[in-house]
């Protein structure tokens, strides 16, 4: 919560009830959430305040936005949660966080070899989860 407070203070913003509730929801769930999931979890905050809060969080760099199909999902940045990437199912839209040191080492090496200084990176793999592969593979009658 200290880092959250500092980021808000550095941006001349206060800890309002909606900001605190949305932040705590994202922190507790530890995964990217849709606006519907956030709204359901933050039942005492109106939808408009949630949208405004997410917009503010994006502007000041507290959240990352992950595009899953045509929907956006929101998660906290690496300051609050361990750095990770995602496997995203194109059918059921479930996502799995992946933590892979080999991938991180490769990204660092790739940047080094190309004389490129990275500030952040995203790596999402889209495909079909184990359950959806079974559904897709079934013959249609």
N, C-alpha and C positions, 0 to 999 in steps of 0.2 A: 504494500500500500504506500510505502514511502516513495518509491519510484514514480508511482501514479500521481501522488500529490505534487512531487517535484516537477513533473512534466506539465501538469496543469498550471502550477505557479509560474513556471518559466514562460508560459504562454498567456499570462495574465487572466487565467480562468479559475473559477472557484469549484470546489467539490459540491455539486448540487446532488439532490436525491436521485434524479434520473442517471446522472453520470456514475454515481457510486453503485447503483443497482445494476446497471448494464455492465460496468467493469467487473463487479463481483460475479455476475453470472458467467461472463466469458472466462474468468479466472477459475471458477469452480468446475466448469464443464471441461476445460482443457482441450477443447476441440472447436473447429469452426462450426458456427451455427447460422442457420437461415434467419431471416427477419421474423418468420413465423415462430421459430423455436425461441428466439430472444423475447418476443412479445408474450409468449405463453409463460416463460420463466419469470418475466418482470411484470407480473399481473397488476401491480399497483402503480405502474407507469404507463401513461397513455402512449399510443402508437406514434403520434407526432413527435413526442419528446424522445422516443427511442430512435426515430429516424434522424432527428437533429443531433442527438448524442453521437450516433455512429458517424455522421458527417463530420462532426467536430473531432472525434477520435481519429478519423482518417486524415484530416487536415493537419493535425499535430503529431501524427505518426505513432499513435498508440495501437492501431489495429492494422492487420493485413486483410485484403479482400481476395477471396478465392472464387473464381468463376467455375461453377459446376453447371454445365449446360448453359441455360440462359438465366439461371439464378445465381445470386451472389451469396456467399457465406462469409462470415466475419470471425476473425480470431485475433487474439492479442499478439503483439510482436515478441521477438525473442527475449526482450528484457524481462518479460513476465512468465514466459513458458519456454521450455527447451526448444532449440532450433530443430525444425523438422520439415519434411516434404509430404506429399500426399499421393495415394493411389485412389483414383476416383472412378466409380462404376457409372458408366453411361446409361445404364438401364434403371437401376434403383436409386442412383445418386448417393449411395453410401460412400463414405470416404474413410480411408485408413491412414493414420499418420505413420510415417516411416522415419526412423533415425538410423542413418548409415554413415559411419565414419569414413568408409572407403569412398563413397560418393562425395563427401565434403573434401577429402584430400584431393580427389580428381578435379573438382571445381577450382580449388586453390592452385593446383598445378597447371590447369588450363589457363587460368588468368596470368600466372607467372610466365608461362611460355609465350604468351601473347602480349606481354608487357602491359597488362591491363589491371588497374586498381579497382576492385569491386567494392561497392558500398552495401549492396544487398543482392540477394538472388532468390528466385522461386523455381521450384522443380515439381511439376505435377504430371503424373502419368494417368492418362485416361484409357479405360478399357472396360472389361467385364469381370465382376467378382465371381467367385466360385459358384454361388447360388444362381446367378443370372446366366452363367455359361450353361448350366443344366437346362434352364428354361429355353434358351436360344437354340440349343442342340436338339430339343424334342421335335419329332416330326409333327407337322400340323395335320389334323384330321378333318 
